[in-house]
Amino acid sequence: MPHPQASIAVIVVNYGTADLAVAAVESVLSRTHDRHSVEVHLVDNASPGGDAETLKLAAAQREWGDRVVLWLEDENRGFGRGNNVVLEALNQRATPPDYIFLLNPDASLENDCLTILALFMDENPQVAAAGAQIVRPDVGAVTAAFRFPGMASEFCEGLSIGGVSRLFASRQVALPADLPRQKIGWASGAAVMIRFKAAREVGFFDPDFFLYYEETELMWRLHKAGSEIWFVPEARISHVAGAATGMQGGTHRSKEQPSYWYDSWRLYYVKTLGLSGARRVALARFLGFVVNAGVRTLMGRQVRGPLNFRRDFSRFVLRPLFLGNPTEAHPSGRKAKMTNVAS
């Protein structure tokens, strides 16, 4: 394994975006990162098509050598477990890195992001994770810092009425895109630096999640352990929105949320609030949507929210919470283990 004394390990998990993933890696390799030694781990999550071959060819043609480790997986493990492949290997080293930096395959460093975040965390040992500012080429800075979600925010999200949302502004999950440096609830997993020791102490990513909410849940555990999460906008990345996940503005491009989004939503609340808390939050979200749908239908307007939300939320959230297995997860229908579940 290369760079046994590297202080920062960058992890890029690819699925179907090989060319963008190569650009993400190159954006890291093209910078010196001051005094911090950096290694890159590029995980291909059994992408369809020729992604694995594209990545191997790029490694050879660009002479990445031991600066980049390729992990060509034979199954799609999802985001958290894809990162865990690398994290568990790093944990076997006599000297693991000080920090890991999660970088989306459809993102690239816009400045000396790693140095900025690492120096901030060097100076603030109570900080377990620090998120970078995310900039989209088409719209500029976008939200990259968040509060933890809860009953009030979910009700407002379902209701989707501007006046009510403004009334509960202090409970809204997404923080302003132009937020100054400050402590937050959680940072976007598209560009976040995490203290390796802190992540190891709470158990890395929860393998029950396939995609979505896994970084929120990990940072919730870091927060519960007494660590701080910060937003550091001086560190910047450029992000092609939705290229890797199909999500834009919280909604899938198909307008219909995939089943594993609902699974992850449910798992997050079961694990952080327990079964009774998850049930209450689910009912609040569903009630908000039903009120929104009724009002907008009476007004002759289109109902806001993902396509088929009522059907899918009932099937993938309410039914498992009240009538089935609350931790049944995508993609195979297997029974997920109850790990890190709040009492």
N, C-alpha and C positions, 0 to 999 in steps of 0.2 A: 504494500500500500504506500503511495507516495506521500511526501510531506508529513512525516510523523510529528513534526513540531509546528505545523501550520496553526496560526492563531484564528483564522476564519475559514470555515468550510462553506462554500456556496452550493446549494442544492437546487437543481432545476429538474422538475418532473414534467416530462413531455408526453402528450398523447395527440398524435395527428397534426402536430405543428412543427415538423422537423426543421424547416428552413428558419422559422422564427426562433426556435430553440438554439440553433447554431449562432444566430445573431446575438442572442442573450449571453451565450458563453463568450463570444468574442468581445462583448462590451465589458466583461469582467477582465478578460486576459489583456485587454488593450491599456489598462491602467496600472499604475505602480502601487497604489494603496499605501503610500507612505512607508512606515516601518512594519506594517502588518503583513505577514506571509499568508497567502491565499491559495487554496486549492478549490477545484470545481468538481462537482459530481453531477453527471447528467444521466437521469433515469428515464428510460423509455418504457412506458407502461403497456407493453405489448400493442403498440399502435397498429391500426390496420394499414395496409399498403406497404410502402417501402421505407418507412421512417428509420428502422434499425439500420438498414444499409446506407441510407443517407447520412446518418450520424457517424457510422464507421468510416465512410468515405471522407466526411469533413474532418474527422480526427486525423486521418492520414494526410490529406492534402494540406491542411493548415498546420500540420506538425504540432499538434497539441501535446503529444508525448505524455509524460507523467503529470502534467499540469491539470489534466482532465481525466477523471475516471468515468468510463461508460458502464452503466448498469442496464443491460438489455434483458428486461423481464419477459417471462413467458405467459403472464396474465396481467390483466388490468387491475391493479390493486387499489385504484383510487388515489386521491391526493395525500391523505395522512399516512396510509400504509406505504405508499410509494416513497415518501420521505423517511419513514421508519426503516426501510431497507438500508439506507445510508446511515441513519442515526445509530442503529444497533451495531453496525460494523464499526463506526467511529468509537463507540463505547467499549469495544474490545481492545482499543489501543492502550498502551501504557500511559501515553499522554494525549488525550483527546484535544480537539481545538477548544479555544476559549469561547468562540461564538460560532453559531451557524447562521447563514443568511438564506432565507427562502426567496427565490426569484421565479416569478412566472415565466413560462417559456415564451409568452408573447410580450415580454417586457425587456427593457435594457437599461443599463445605468446611464443616467444623463449627466452626472457629475461624479466626483469622487465619493460616492455614496457610502461605500464600505468603511472608508477612513473616518468619515464624519460620524457614523453611527458607532463604530468601535471606540473612538475617542470619547464620545459622550458616555458610553457604558463603562469604559475604563474609569472615568471620573465619578461615576454614580453606581456603586456596587449594589445598591438596593433595586436597581432596574433589571428586570429579567428579560424584557423585550422592548425593542424600539422600532417603530414603523417609519418608513420614508414617505415623502410626498409623492403622489402618483399624478403624472401629467399625461393627458391624452392629446395626441397631435391635432385632433379636430376641435376640441373644446377647452383645452388648457387643464388647469388643476381640477381634480375630482376628489370626492370624499375618500379618505383613506384611514380615518380615525372614527371610532364608534364608542357609544355607550353599550353596556350589556342590555339585551332585550328583556322585556318582562310583560306583565299583563297589560299595563296601560299602553305601552308602545304597540303591542299586538292588536289591541282593540282599535287603536287609531289607524293602524295599517289596514285592517279589514274595513273599517268605516270609510276611510279615504275621503273625508270632508275637511277642507282646508281650515275652516274656523275651529273645529275641534282639535285638529292637529296643532294649530297655533296655541290653543289653550293648554295643551300638554307638551309644549315645546321642550321643556326640561326633561321629558321622558323619551324624546325621540332618539332612535338608535344612531342614525347617521349624524355626524358632526359636520360643521361647515368645511368646505374644501380649502378655505383660506385660513384655517385654524393655526394660531401660533404654537410654538413649542409648549407642550404641557402634558401632564399626566392624563391618561384616558382609560377607558375600559379595555378595549382591544384594538389591534391594528390589522389592516388588511394583510392576508397571507401572500399577496402578490409581491410584497417587498418588505420583509420584516427581519430584523436581526434578533436572535434569541440567545441568551446565555446558555451554553451547553450544560453546565452543571445544574442550573435551575430546571431545564427541560428533563434531564435525567432523573432528578429527584421526584418529579411528579409523574414520570412514566412515559415521556414522549407523547406522540399522538395516540389517541384512543382508536384501536383498530376496528371498532364497531361502525365507525363512519366510513361511508364510501366517498362521498363528495358533498361539500358545503357544511358549514358550522364546525368543522373539525378544528380550525384555528381559533374560533371563538371559544370552544370548549377547552382547548389547551390553555388559552390565556385566562380563562375563568379559574382553572386549577392553579395556575401561577399566582393569580390574584389572591385566591383563598389561602395559598401557602405564605402570604405576607409580602410578596414581591410587587413591584410597580411596573406598569406598562406605560410607555411614553410615545408621543408623536413628535418627530424631529423633522420639520419640513425643510430644513436646510439640505437634507439628503433627498435627492430627487431621482425618480426613474420615469421612463417613458413607457406607456402601456397601450397596446392595441386592444381596446375593450372587447371582451367576449370571444376573442379568437380561439382561446384554449377551452373555454367552458360553454360557449353558446349563450351566456347570460349577459344582458345589458340592462342597467338600471334596475336590477333586482328581478327581472323577468326574462325567461328564456326566449331566444329569438323566434322560436316556433309559437310563442304566445301561450304555450302549455308547459307548466313546470314538469320536469321529469319526476318519476316516482321516487327516486332517491333523494330529491330535494325535500319532499314531504317526510320521508323516513328520517333524514338528518334533522329536520326541524323538530320532530317528535322526540328523537333520541336526545337532542340537546336539552330539552326541558325535563325529560325523565332523569337525566344524569345530573342536572344542576338543581332541580326543584323537587325531585321525587315524583312518584306517580300521581299523588293527589294534586300537587302543584302543577304538573303538566296538564292534567285534566282541566284545571281552572283556566289556565292560559289558553288552551285549545278552544274551550267554550267561548272565551272572550274574543278570540280571533274570528271564530265562526259567527258569533252574534254580530260583530261589527260588519262582517261581509253581508250577512242577511239583511241588516238594516240598510246598508248601502244599496244593495240590489233592489230592495223594495222601493226605496225613495226614488232611485234613478229610473226604475221601470215606470212608476207613476208619472214621472216627468217626461217620459218618452225619450230618455237618454240611454246611451250604452252603459252597461254595468262595468264598473272599473274592477280590475283584478285579472289574474291569469285566466286563460281559457279553461273552462271546465273545473274551476276552482271548487265549487260546491261538491261536485261528484268526487273529485280526487282527494279533497281534504277529508271528506267523510270516509272514503275507502282506506286511505293510507295513514290518517291521523286518528280520527274519532273512533273508528271501529277497533283498531289495535289497542287504543288506550282504555276503552270501556268494555270491549267484548272479547279481546284476543290477547296476543302477546305484545306488550308495549315495546319490546326491544327487537321485534322481528325486522330484519333489515334487508335492503337491496344488496346484490342483484339476484341471488339464487333462492331466496325464500328461506334460507337457513335461519336457525335460531341463534341470534347473537348472544354472546356472553354478557352477563350483567357486570360490567366493570366500571369503576368510577361512578357509580350511581349514588345520588344523594339519598339520604334516609328521609 
